[in-house]
Amino acid sequence: MEAALGASYASSWAHQQAITALGGRTPMEALEAGVDPQQVWRAVHAALDLPSRDR
């Protein structure tokens, strides 16, 4: 996320952006709830519509 959003904004985004694919949780909430980091990254990747090379 830092590569896509920058270090400062990535942290803020991860704490504030609820993602439907994560059950309406933010990436940080999902990680804290024990969701697999790869699943969180796939949801973030899709939400940010990042290029496939960033998977």
N, CA, C and O atoms as a CHARMM CRD file, in Angstrom:
* protein
*
  220
    1    1 MET  N      0.81800  -1.17900   0.00000 PROA 1      0.00000
    2    1 MET  CA     0.00000   0.00000   0.00000 PROA 1      0.00000
    3    1 MET  C      0.86500   1.24700   0.00000 PROA 1      0.00000
    4    1 MET  O      0.51100   2.25100  -0.61800 PROA 1      0.00000
    5    2 GLU  N      1.98200   1.19000   0.68100 PROA 2      0.00000
    6    2 GLU  CA     2.85400   2.37200   0.70500 PROA 2      0.00000
    7    2 GLU  C      3.34300   2.73500  -0.69200 PROA 2      0.00000
    8    2 GLU  O      3.45500   3.91700  -1.01900 PROA 2      0.00000
    9    3 ALA  N      3.63400   1.73400  -1.51800 PROA 3      0.00000
   10    3 ALA  CA     4.09800   2.02100  -2.87300 PROA 3      0.00000
   11    3 ALA  C      2.99500   2.69300  -3.69000 PROA 3      0.00000
   12    3 ALA  O      3.27900   3.53500  -4.54300 PROA 3      0.00000
   13    4 ALA  N      1.75200   2.32900  -3.43600 PROA 4      0.00000
   14    4 ALA  CA     0.63500   2.88600  -4.20200 PROA 4      0.00000
   15    4 ALA  C      0.15500   4.22700  -3.65400 PROA 4      0.00000
   16    4 ALA  O     -0.23900   5.11100  -4.41500 PROA 4      0.00000
   17    5 LEU  N      0.19000   4.37400  -2.32400 PROA 5      0.00000
   18    5 LEU  CA    -0.41600   5.55100  -1.69200 PROA 5      0.00000
   19    5 LEU  C      0.57300   6.48100  -0.99700 PROA 5      0.00000
   20    5 LEU  O      0.22000   7.60600  -0.64300 PROA 5      0.00000
   21    6 GLY  N      1.78600   6.03200  -0.80100 PROA 6      0.00000
   22    6 GLY  CA     2.74000   6.80200  -0.00600 PROA 6      0.00000
   23    6 GLY  C      2.63900   6.37100   1.44700 PROA 6      0.00000
   24    6 GLY  O      1.57300   5.95400   1.90100 PROA 6      0.00000
   25    7 ALA  N      3.72800   6.46900   2.16800 PROA 7      0.00000
   26    7 ALA  CA     3.78700   5.94700   3.53700 PROA 7      0.00000
   27    7 ALA  C      2.76500   6.57700   4.46500 PROA 7      0.00000
   28    7 ALA  O      2.08600   5.86100   5.20100 PROA 7      0.00000
   29    8 SER  N      2.63900   7.86700   4.45100 PROA 8      0.00000
   30    8 SER  CA     1.72800   8.54200   5.38100 PROA 8      0.00000
   31    8 SER  C      0.27400   8.22800   5.08400 PROA 8      0.00000
   32    8 SER  O     -0.49500   7.90400   5.98900 PROA 8      0.00000
   33    9 TYR  N     -0.10200   8.32300   3.81900 PROA 9      0.00000
   34    9 TYR  CA    -1.49600   8.11100   3.46300 PROA 9      0.00000
   35    9 TYR  C     -1.89200   6.64100   3.57400 PROA 9      0.00000
   36    9 TYR  O     -3.03600   6.34200   3.91400 PROA 9      0.00000
   37   10 ALA  N     -0.98300   5.72800   3.29800 PROA 10     0.00000
   38   10 ALA  CA    -1.28800   4.29900   3.37000 PROA 10     0.00000
   39   10 ALA  C     -1.74200   3.91700   4.77100 PROA 10     0.00000
   40   10 ALA  O     -2.71600   3.18000   4.92600 PROA 10     0.00000
   41   11 SER  N     -1.06200   4.39800   5.76900 PROA 11     0.00000
   42   11 SER  CA    -1.43500   4.08900   7.14900 PROA 11     0.00000
   43   11 SER  C     -2.81100   4.65300   7.48100 PROA 11     0.00000
   44   11 SER  O     -3.64700   3.96300   8.06400 PROA 11     0.00000
   45   12 SER  N     -3.03600   5.87500   7.11800 PROA 12     0.00000
   46   12 SER  CA    -4.33700   6.50400   7.35800 PROA 12     0.00000
   47   12 SER  C     -5.43900   5.74900   6.63100 PROA 12     0.00000
   48   12 SER  O     -6.48500   5.45900   7.21300 PROA 12     0.00000
   49   13 TRP  N     -5.21100   5.43400   5.37100 PROA 13     0.00000
   50   13 TRP  CA    -6.19700   4.72600   4.55000 PROA 13     0.00000
   51   13 TRP  C     -6.53700   3.37800   5.17000 PROA 13     0.00000
   52   13 TRP  O     -7.70900   3.00900   5.25500 PROA 13     0.00000
   53   14 ALA  N     -5.51400   2.63800   5.60500 PROA 14     0.00000
   54   14 ALA  CA    -5.71200   1.30400   6.16900 PROA 14     0.00000
   55   14 ALA  C     -6.51300   1.32600   7.46100 PROA 14     0.00000
   56   14 ALA  O     -7.14400   0.33100   7.81800 PROA 14     0.00000
   57   15 HSD  N     -6.49400   2.44200   8.15500 PROA 15     0.00000
   58   15 HSD  CA    -7.25100   2.57100   9.39800 PROA 15     0.00000
   59   15 HSD  C     -8.65600   3.13400   9.18100 PROA 15     0.00000
   60   15 HSD  O     -9.49300   3.04900  10.08000 PROA 15     0.00000
   61   16 GLN  N     -8.92900   3.70500   8.01300 PROA 16     0.00000
   62   16 GLN  CA   -10.20000   4.39400   7.81300 PROA 16     0.00000
   63   16 GLN  C    -11.08100   3.81600   6.71900 PROA 16     0.00000
   64   16 GLN  O    -12.29800   3.99000   6.77100 PROA 16     0.00000
   65   17 GLN  N    -10.51800   3.14000   5.73900 PROA 17     0.00000
   66   17 GLN  CA   -11.28700   2.70200   4.56900 PROA 17     0.00000
   67   17 GLN  C    -11.92000   1.33400   4.80800 PROA 17     0.00000
   68   17 GLN  O    -11.22300   0.32000   4.83500 PROA 17     0.00000
   69   18 ALA  N    -13.23100   1.30900   4.97900 PROA 18     0.00000
   70   18 ALA  CA   -13.93900   0.04000   5.11900 PROA 18     0.00000
   71   18 ALA  C    -14.08300  -0.59500   3.73500 PROA 18     0.00000
   72   18 ALA  O    -14.39100   0.08600   2.75800 PROA 18     0.00000
   73   19 ILE  N    -13.86000  -1.89200   3.66800 PROA 19     0.00000
   74   19 ILE  CA   -13.90000  -2.61200   2.40200 PROA 19     0.00000
   75   19 ILE  C    -14.94600  -3.71900   2.50900 PROA 19     0.00000
   76   19 ILE  O    -14.90800  -4.54000   3.42600 PROA 19     0.00000
   77   20 THR  N    -15.86300  -3.72700   1.57500 PROA 20     0.00000
   78   20 THR  CA   -16.94400  -4.71100   1.57500 PROA 20     0.00000
   79   20 THR  C    -16.40500  -6.13600   1.59200 PROA 20     0.00000
   80   20 THR  O    -16.92100  -6.98500   2.31900 PROA 20     0.00000
   81   21 ALA  N    -15.37700  -6.40400   0.80100 PROA 21     0.00000
   82   21 ALA  CA   -14.80200  -7.74700   0.71800 PROA 21     0.00000
   83   21 ALA  C    -14.20000  -8.21000   2.04900 PROA 21     0.00000
   84   21 ALA  O    -13.92700  -9.39600   2.23100 PROA 21     0.00000
   85   22 LEU  N    -14.00000  -7.28900   2.95600 PROA 22     0.00000
   86   22 LEU  CA   -13.47200  -7.62300   4.28700 PROA 22     0.00000
   87   22 LEU  C    -14.58300  -7.56200   5.33900 PROA 22     0.00000
   88   22 LEU  O    -14.32000  -7.39900   6.53000 PROA 22     0.00000
   89   23 GLY  N    -15.81400  -7.69400   4.87900 PROA 23     0.00000
   90   23 GLY  CA   -16.94400  -7.66600   5.80700 PROA 23     0.00000
   91   23 GLY  C    -17.23400  -6.28300   6.34000 PROA 23     0.00000
   92   23 GLY  O    -17.77500  -6.13500   7.43600 PROA 23     0.00000
   93   24 GLY  N    -16.87800  -5.27100   5.57600 PROA 24     0.00000
   94   24 GLY  CA   -17.10600  -3.89600   6.00800 PROA 24     0.00000
   95   24 GLY  C    -16.06500  -3.39400   6.98900 PROA 24     0.00000
   96   24 GLY  O    -16.21300  -2.31600   7.56600 PROA 24     0.00000
   97   25 ARG  N    -15.01500  -4.17400   7.17700 PROA 25     0.00000
   98   25 ARG  CA   -13.93600  -3.76000   8.08400 PROA 25     0.00000
   99   25 ARG  C    -12.85500  -3.01700   7.31700 PROA 25     0.00000
  100   25 ARG  O    -12.74100  -3.13300   6.09600 PROA 25     0.00000
  101   26 THR  N    -12.07500  -2.26400   8.05000 PROA 26     0.00000
  102   26 THR  CA   -10.88800  -1.64500   7.46200 PROA 26     0.00000
  103   26 THR  C     -9.81500  -2.72500   7.34500 PROA 26     0.00000
  104   26 THR  O     -9.91800  -3.76800   7.99100 PROA 26     0.00000
  105   27 PRO  N     -8.79400  -2.49100   6.53600 PROA 27     0.00000
  106   27 PRO  CA    -7.70600  -3.47500   6.48300 PROA 27     0.00000
  107   27 PRO  C     -7.09400  -3.74700   7.86400 PROA 27     0.00000
  108   27 PRO  O     -6.78800  -4.89400   8.18800 PROA 27     0.00000
  109   28 MET  N     -6.91900  -2.73500   8.64900 PROA 28     0.00000
  110   28 MET  CA    -6.33400  -2.92600   9.97900 PROA 28     0.00000
  111   28 MET  C     -7.26100  -3.73500  10.88300 PROA 28     0.00000
  112   28 MET  O     -6.79800  -4.61200  11.61300 PROA 28     0.00000
  113   29 GLU  N     -8.55500  -3.45300  10.84200 PROA 29     0.00000
  114   29 GLU  CA    -9.51200  -4.22700  11.63900 PROA 29     0.00000
  115   29 GLU  C     -9.50600  -5.69200  11.21700 PROA 29     0.00000
  116   29 GLU  O     -9.56200  -6.59200  12.05400 PROA 29     0.00000
  117   30 ALA  N     -9.43700  -5.91600   9.91300 PROA 30     0.00000
  118   30 ALA  CA    -9.41800  -7.29000   9.41100 PROA 30     0.00000
  119   30 ALA  C     -8.17100  -8.02600   9.89300 PROA 30     0.00000
  120   30 ALA  O     -8.25400  -9.17000  10.33900 PROA 30     0.00000
  121   31 LEU  N     -7.02200  -7.37000   9.80400 PROA 31     0.00000
  122   31 LEU  CA    -5.79000  -8.00500  10.28100 PROA 31     0.00000
  123   31 LEU  C     -5.85900  -8.28600  11.77800 PROA 31     0.00000
  124   31 LEU  O     -5.44600  -9.35300  12.23400 PROA 31     0.00000
  125   32 GLU  N     -6.37300  -7.34300  12.52700 PROA 32     0.00000
  126   32 GLU  CA    -6.49100  -7.52900  13.98100 PROA 32     0.00000
  127   32 GLU  C     -7.47200  -8.64600  14.33000 PROA 32     0.00000
  128   32 GLU  O     -7.35000  -9.27100  15.38300 PROA 32     0.00000
  129   33 ALA  N     -8.44500  -8.90000  13.44900 PROA 33     0.00000
  130   33 ALA  CA    -9.42500  -9.96700  13.67100 PROA 33     0.00000
  131   33 ALA  C     -8.89600 -11.33100  13.22600 PROA 33     0.00000
  132   33 ALA  O     -9.57800 -12.34600  13.37600 PROA 33     0.00000
  133   34 GLY  N     -7.67600 -11.35100  12.67700 PROA 34     0.00000
  134   34 GLY  CA    -7.06000 -12.60400  12.29200 PROA 34     0.00000
  135   34 GLY  C     -7.27800 -13.01900  10.84900 PROA 34     0.00000
  136   34 GLY  O     -6.99500 -14.16100  10.48700 PROA 34     0.00000
  137   35 VAL  N     -7.77700 -12.10900  10.01600 PROA 35     0.00000
  138   35 VAL  CA    -7.93500 -12.41600   8.60100 PROA 35     0.00000
  139   35 VAL  C     -6.54700 -12.57900   7.98700 PROA 35     0.00000
  140   35 VAL  O     -5.62400 -11.82500   8.29500 PROA 35     0.00000
  141   36 ASP  N     -6.41900 -13.57000   7.11900 PROA 36     0.00000
  142   36 ASP  CA    -5.14700 -13.85200   6.46100 PROA 36     0.00000
  143   36 ASP  C     -4.64800 -12.60100   5.73500 PROA 36     0.00000
  144   36 ASP  O     -5.40100 -12.00700   4.96300 PROA 36     0.00000
  145   37 PRO  N     -3.40500 -12.18900   5.95900 PROA 37     0.00000
  146   37 PRO  CA    -2.87300 -10.99500   5.29400 PROA 37     0.00000
  147   37 PRO  C     -2.98600 -11.03600   3.77500 PROA 37     0.00000
  148   37 PRO  O     -3.19000  -9.99600   3.14900 PROA 37     0.00000
  149   38 GLN  N     -2.85700 -12.22000   3.16700 PROA 38     0.00000
  150   38 GLN  CA    -3.00400 -12.30600   1.71200 PROA 38     0.00000
  151   38 GLN  C     -4.42600 -11.95800   1.27800 PROA 38     0.00000
  152   38 GLN  O     -4.62300 -11.31500   0.24700 PROA 38     0.00000
  153   39 GLN  N     -5.41000 -12.38100   2.05900 PROA 39     0.00000
  154   39 GLN  CA    -6.80200 -12.04600   1.75700 PROA 39     0.00000
  155   39 GLN  C     -7.02100 -10.53700   1.89300 PROA 39     0.00000
  156   39 GLN  O     -7.71200  -9.92900   1.07600 PROA 39     0.00000
  157   40 VAL  N     -6.43400  -9.94600   2.91900 PROA 40     0.00000
  158   40 VAL  CA    -6.54900  -8.50100   3.11300 PROA 40     0.00000
  159   40 VAL  C     -5.90500  -7.78000   1.93600 PROA 40     0.00000
  160   40 VAL  O     -6.48100  -6.83100   1.40300 PROA 40     0.00000
  161   41 TRP  N     -4.71200  -8.22000   1.52300 PROA 41     0.00000
  162   41 TRP  CA    -4.04400  -7.56600   0.40200 PROA 41     0.00000
  163   41 TRP  C     -4.86000  -7.68300  -0.87700 PROA 41     0.00000
  164   41 TRP  O     -4.95800  -6.71400  -1.63000 PROA 41     0.00000
  165   42 ARG  N     -5.45300  -8.85300  -1.14100 PROA 42     0.00000
  166   42 ARG  CA    -6.28400  -9.00400  -2.34200 PROA 42     0.00000
  167   42 ARG  C     -7.45200  -8.02600  -2.31100 PROA 42     0.00000
  168   42 ARG  O     -7.79000  -7.44200  -3.34000 PROA 42     0.00000
  169   43 ALA  N     -8.07000  -7.83900  -1.15700 PROA 43     0.00000
  170   43 ALA  CA    -9.19100  -6.90200  -1.03900 PROA 43     0.00000
  171   43 ALA  C     -8.71400  -5.46000  -1.22800 PROA 43     0.00000
  172   43 ALA  O     -9.38100  -4.66800  -1.89400 PROA 43     0.00000
  173   44 VAL  N     -7.56900  -5.12000  -0.64800 PROA 44     0.00000
  174   44 VAL  CA    -7.00000  -3.77500  -0.80800 PROA 44     0.00000
  175   44 VAL  C     -6.63800  -3.54600  -2.27200 PROA 44     0.00000
  176   44 VAL  O     -6.93700  -2.49500  -2.83900 PROA 44     0.00000
  177   45 HSD  N     -5.99900  -4.52800  -2.86900 PROA 45     0.00000
  178   45 HSD  CA    -5.58400  -4.43900  -4.26700 PROA 45     0.00000
  179   45 HSD  C     -6.78900  -4.15700  -5.16200 PROA 45     0.00000
  180   45 HSD  O     -6.72300  -3.30700  -6.05000 PROA 45     0.00000
  181   46 ALA  N     -7.88100  -4.87100  -4.92700 PROA 46     0.00000
  182   46 ALA  CA    -9.09300  -4.68100  -5.73000 PROA 46     0.00000
  183   46 ALA  C     -9.72200  -3.31800  -5.45000 PROA 46     0.00000
  184   46 ALA  O    -10.16000  -2.63500  -6.37600 PROA 46     0.00000
  185   47 ALA  N     -9.76900  -2.92000  -4.17600 PROA 47     0.00000
  186   47 ALA  CA   -10.38100  -1.63900  -3.81600 PROA 47     0.00000
  187   47 ALA  C     -9.63200  -0.46100  -4.42500 PROA 47     0.00000
  188   47 ALA  O    -10.23900   0.53700  -4.81400 PROA 47     0.00000
  189   48 LEU  N     -8.32300  -0.58100  -4.50600 PROA 48     0.00000
  190   48 LEU  CA    -7.50200   0.49100  -5.07000 PROA 48     0.00000
  191   48 LEU  C     -7.35900   0.37100  -6.58900 PROA 48     0.00000
  192   48 LEU  O     -6.79400   1.24900  -7.24100 PROA 48     0.00000
  193   49 ASP  N     -7.87900  -0.72700  -7.14100 PROA 49     0.00000
  194   49 ASP  CA    -7.77300  -0.99100  -8.57600 PROA 49     0.00000
  195   49 ASP  C     -6.32800  -0.86800  -9.05800 PROA 49     0.00000
  196   49 ASP  O     -6.03100  -0.19000 -10.04200 PROA 49     0.00000
  197   50 LEU  N     -5.44200  -1.54500  -8.33100 PROA 50     0.00000
  198   50 LEU  CA    -4.02600  -1.51000  -8.66000 PROA 50     0.00000
  199   50 LEU  C     -3.72100  -2.43300  -9.85400 PROA 50     0.00000
  200   50 LEU  O     -4.46100  -3.38200 -10.10900 PROA 50     0.00000
  201   51 PRO  N     -2.64600  -2.15300 -10.57100 PROA 51     0.00000
  202   51 PRO  CA    -2.27200  -3.00900 -11.68800 PROA 51     0.00000
  203   51 PRO  C     -1.92400  -4.43300 -11.21500 PROA 51     0.00000
  204   51 PRO  O     -1.48500  -4.63200 -10.08200 PROA 51     0.00000
  205   52 SER  N     -2.12700  -5.39900 -12.09000 PROA 52     0.00000
  206   52 SER  CA    -1.88400  -6.79000 -11.72300 PROA 52     0.00000
  207   52 SER  C     -0.44300  -7.04300 -11.29400 PROA 52     0.00000
  208   52 SER  O     -0.18700  -7.96200 -10.51600 PROA 52     0.00000
  209   53 ARG  N      0.49400  -6.25000 -11.78300 PROA 53     0.00000
  210   53 ARG  CA     1.90200  -6.45000 -11.39700 PROA 53     0.00000
  211   53 ARG  C      2.13600  -6.18700  -9.91100 PROA 53     0.00000
  212   53 ARG  O      3.16700  -6.58800  -9.37200 PROA 53     0.00000
  213   54 ASP  N      1.20200  -5.52300  -9.24700 PROA 54     0.00000
  214   54 ASP  CA     1.34800  -5.20400  -7.82000 PROA 54     0.00000
  215   54 ASP  C      0.73200  -6.24000  -6.89200 PROA 54     0.00000
  216   54 ASP  O      0.64200  -6.02400  -5.68400 PROA 54     0.00000
  217   55 ARG  N      0.30700  -7.37400  -7.46300 PROA 55     0.00000
  218   55 ARG  CA    -0.33200  -8.39400  -6.61100 PROA 55     0.00000
  219   55 ARG  C      0.62400  -9.01100  -5.69400 PROA 55     0.00000
  220   55 ARG  O      0.25300  -9.88500  -4.91100 PROA 55     0.00000
